[in-house]
Amino acid sequence: MSVRAFHKLAVVLLLSIAGLLCSRAALAHKPSDAYLFLTVEGPTVHARWDLALRDLSDAQGVDSDENGEVTWAEARAAYPNVAASSFAELRVLSNGAECTRSPESTPAVAQHTDGAYLVLRADFVCPALPTILGVRYGLFFARDPQHRGIVRVDSATATHSFVLSKDDREKSVTLDDPGALRRAFFAMVRAGLSHIAEGYDHLLFLFALLFPAVLVRKEETWEPAPTFRKVLFDVLRVVTAFTVAHSLTLSLAVLGVVRLPSRLVESVIAASVVVAAANNLKPVFKEGRFAVAFVLGLMHGFGFSATLEDLELSHGALVVSLFGFNVGVELGQLAVVLVFLPLAYRLRATRFYRRGVLIFGSAAIVAIALVWLAERAFVVKLLPG
């Protein structure tokens, strides 16, 4: 391939990445998660299903006075309809045969890291003692394609955890499985990869750190970095600092050593994206970007922790899942770097990169992140989605 053809291809790919990020980032919000806990006792499967009140308010009109807040009275009044419509989207199977559901009529509310959840309970009576337990899940996907069903299955011999999504709505686990921890590890690796792919605030933060990596600031202008080796070394320092920081706080949060309110965490993450991108427009931290990445990365670890905290795993399963989730996050970041960096390096001397990608791209990230910050700090909805 000629140099000119490569440049054209690189421009198209960078524009495609930018368009994808901006279109989806504008719709980004706190991930919609529901937590399904299944406990197997003989032929009966006890189900506890925690649904975020904010999701029920959007999807099923639980907020009857439409004031933006769901009260306990509103949740209790809506419980029969919510339970019926929600359980219609859930199937539990034993060895391929569907189990019969008998829902409980008593509502409850549970607190998760990101707010209040309505607790639904039911017993599924299976035609035979389950050896392979299956789950089919369809809740909220029509309204929110990013919704995830996070499932924990407890049996007498093992604990299994996995994530269900719009494109992966059904899973089965072998209850008496000696490789349960190994399977849980890889399930959490996939969850970490998915978290990076769909975590637009974390992605934009990473891009804000990567944009200037192929350039050198001299006086008031940006100039091309002299060698790829220097660029690679700089990126490795920045990404390593970010990785170490968020791994530290992710572990502390999940193990219960330090916990911070979700609203504060999400607001600070949005603010960190603003700071990282704004620094590309008017550099304040001209040296030591790896130190800035470390400091700002600390808060991102608390953002990563919510999924694992709310699964309420046992210590052994928690350690395995924590490690797997972290590996998935790192692999996702590495994939972004491997795709972006060679293209950026080849284009670093062009006006397109220095003006279009660095300046315009950073300004767009600042604008998007400022909207996120306002939404998260003041609990308002400024963008659709």
N, C-alpha and C positions, 0 to 999 in steps of 0.2 A: 504494500500500500504506500502511495506517495505521501510526502509530508503534508501537501495541500489537502489531499483526501482525508488524511487523519485529522487535520484541524477541523474540517467540515463535520466529520463524524463526532468529534469531541464537542463541538459547539451544539450540535443537535442533542447529544446525550445530556449535556449540562442544562440546556434549556428544558428538556423533558423532565429532569429531576427537579428543577426549580418550579416548573408548572405544577407537577404532582404535589410537591410539598406545599406550595402556596394555596392551591385549591383545597387540599385536605386540611392543611393547618388552620385555614380560616374557619373550618367547621369543628376544630378540635375541642374536646371538652373532657371533664373527668371521666375516665372509663366507666362504662356501665357494667357492673358485675353483680351476679347473684351467687349465693353460696348454698350448695346442696350437700347435706350430710346424710349419708345412708349407713345404718347400722344393721347388720345381718344377725338375726337370732332365729336359728332353725329355718323354717320356711317363711318366716315373716321378716320383712325389711322395714325398719322404722325410718321415716324420712323427716328431716327438718330442713326447711327451705327458707332462706333469708333473702328477702327482696327489698332493694333500696326504696325508701319512701319517695325519693325524688323521681325514680323511674316510674313508680306506680302513679304518681301525680301527673306525669307527662302522658303515660300510656293509657291509664284506666280511670282518670278523672277522680282520684281519691281526694284531691284538694277541692272540696265542694264549694267553698266560698272564693276560690281562685285568688287567694292572697299571697301565693307563693310559698306557703308553709303548711305542712300537713300536721294536724293535731292528732292526739291519741283518740279523741272522739270521732274524728273523720275516718281514721284508720279502722277503728272498731266497727263503725257503721258500714264501711265498704267491704269488710272482711269476707262475708259470704260470696259476694260477686267476684272478689279478687281471687279467693281460693278456687272457685269453680273454673274461672277462665284460665288461671295459671296452671292448675293440675291437668287441664285439657291439653296442655302443651308438653306434658311429661309422661313418659312410659318407662316402667321398670320391668325388666325381663329376667326370668330365671331359666337358664339353659335354652334360651331362644323362645320360651313361652311367656306370654304376658302375664304379669301379676295383677291381682284385683285390688283396687284402691278403696280404702275407707278413710276419708279425711276427718281430722279432728276439728271441732267447731270453735275452739277457744283461741282467740287471737293473743299475740304477745308482740312486744317490740324489743329488739336487741340493738346494742350499740356496736358498730364497727368503726374502723379507723377513719372512715369518711362520712360518718353520720348514722342516722337511725334507719333500721331495717325492720320491716314487718315479717314476723315469723309464722310460716305456715307449717303445719304438721299433718302427717298421714301415715297410716300403716298400709304396706303392700303385702298382701297374702299371696304367696306363690304356689303353683300347683305341685311343686316338688322342692326338696331341699336344694338351694342354689349351689352349684359348683362354679358356674360361669354367670356373672351378673352383668346385665346390659342396661344401658341408659339411653333413651331417645329424648331429645331436648329441642324445643322450638320456641321458647319464650322470648319475646321482645325483638326477634331478628327482623321482622317486617318493618318495625319502627326504627331500629338502630342496628345496622349491620355489624357494628363494632362490639355489640354486647357479648359477654362471655358468661358461660355457666361454669363455675369452679366447683369441682366435685371431690368429696372425700368419702371413701368407702371403708368402713371398719368391719372386719370379721374376727372370728376367734383366733385366727392365725396371722393376719397381716393387715396393714393399712395401705390403701391405694389412693392416689390423687391424680387428677387429670383435669384438663380444661376443654370445654365444648364451645364451639364457635359456629357462625353461620355456615361455614364451609366444612365443618367437622362436627355434625350434630349427634352422632351416635358412637358410643364406645362400649367395649366389653372388657371385663377383667376376670381372670381366673383367681378365685378366692384363696385356694390353697396353692399359692404360687411361691416357690422358694426364691424366684427372681423378682419379687415385688419391689424391693428397694431399688434394684437396677432399673426397672421399668419406670419407677417414680422419678429417678434421676433424669432419664431421657425425656420424660414428659415435662419436667420442669425446664430442661434445656430448650425444648420447643416453646414453652411459655415465655422464657426469657427472650428468645428470638422474636416472638410475636410482640412482646412488649416494646422492643426497640422499633419494629416495623410499624407499629400503630401508635407509639408514643411520640407524637409530633413535637411536643415541647422538648423532649430529650434529643430528638433528631436535629431540630433547629439549633439547639445549644451546641451540638457537636459540629454542625456546619459553620456556625459563627466562629468556632475555634479553628476550623480548618481553612477557611477562606484566606486569611493572611499568611498561612504557613509557607506558601510558595513565593512570598514576596519579602523584601527587606525595607524597613522604614528608614529613609534618609532625609533628614530635615523635615520638609512638609510634603514629601512625595513618597510613593511606593515604587520600588524598583525590583526587577526580577531577582530571585535568589540565585546565587552563582552556580550551585551544584545540587543535584538531587540528593546526594548524601547528606548535605546540611539540612535540606527540607525534611528528609526522612527522620533524621535525628531529632529535629525540633518537634515533629508530629509525635514521635514515640514518647518524648518527654511529656508532652501535653496530654496525650491519651492515657499514658501510664498514671500520671497524677490524678486525672479524672477517675480512672478505674480504681486506684487505691482508695481514693476519698469515698466514692459511693459504695464500694465494697465494705468499708469500715462501718459507715452509718447504716447500711442495709443490715449487716450482721447485728449491730447493737440494737436496732429497732426490732428485728424479728425475734431475737433472743430476750426481748423485754427489758434490756438494760436502760435504754433511752427511748422515750416516746414523745412525739410532738403532735399537736392538733393538725388534722388533715388540711384545714383551711389555711393555716399558717404555712405548712409545707408547700402546698400547691401555689400559694401566692409568691413565696420566695423563689420557687423554681421559675415562675414566669418572670420575676424580677431579674433572676440570674441570666435568663436569655436576653433581656433588654440590655443588661450591662455588657455581656460578651459581644453582642452585635454592635452596640453603640461605640465600643472601644475600637472597632474597625473604622468607624467614621471619624472619630476624634480620639486618637490614641492617648489614653491616660496611663495605662499599664504598658509602657513601651518595651520593657524588658520583663522577663520572668513570667511569661504567660502561663507556664506550667504551674506556678504557684497560685495564680488566679484560678486556673482550672481545678486545682486541688480544693481551694476554699469554697468555690461555688459548687463543686461536685459533692461536697459533704451533704448538702441539702437534697440533691438528687437521689442519694441513697435512701432517704426517708420516703421519697416518692415511690421508689421501686419496692419498698417493703410491704405495702398494704396487702397485696395478694397473699403473701405467705403468712403474715400475721393473722389474717382473718380465717385462714384454713384451720387454725387451732390444732396443728399437728403435734404428735408426741415428739419427745426430744430427738430420738434416733431418726425418725422420718423427717423431722424439721432440718436437721443438719444436712442430710442427703439432698433434700429439696432446695435448701438454701444454696448449696454448692452448685447444683444443676442449674438453678435459675440464674446464678451469677455467671456461669459458663455461657449460657445462652445469650445473656446481655453482652458479654465481651465478644462473642462470635458475631453478633449483630453489628457492634461497633466496628469490628475489624473488617467486615464486609463493606461497610460504608467507606472506610478509609481506602481499601484496596481498589474500589471502583472510582472514587473521587480523585485521589491524589495524583495518579499518573496523568489524568486528563488535565487537571489544574496545572500541573507542572509544564505540560506541553504548551498551554495557553497563557502562561504567566506573563509573557512579554506583550501580549496583545491588549489593545484598548478595550476589546470586548470583556476580557477578564477583569482588568483593573477598574474599569468603570461599571460594566454591566453586572458582573458577578460580585465583586467585592463591595462596591459602593451601593448599587441599586439593590443587590441581594441583602446586604446588611440592613439597609434602610427598611426593606420590606419585612425583615425579621423583627426589627424594632417595633414597627407598627402593629404587627400581629401580636407580639408578646405584650405590648401595652394594653391591647384589648383583653387578652387573657388575664393580665394583672388586675384590671378593673373588675372583670367578671368574678374572679376568685376572691379578691379582697372584700368586695362590697356585695357579693352574692346577687349579682344582676345578670341578665341575659342580653347581650348586645349583638350576638351573631346567631344565625339560624343553626340548627343542628342539635 
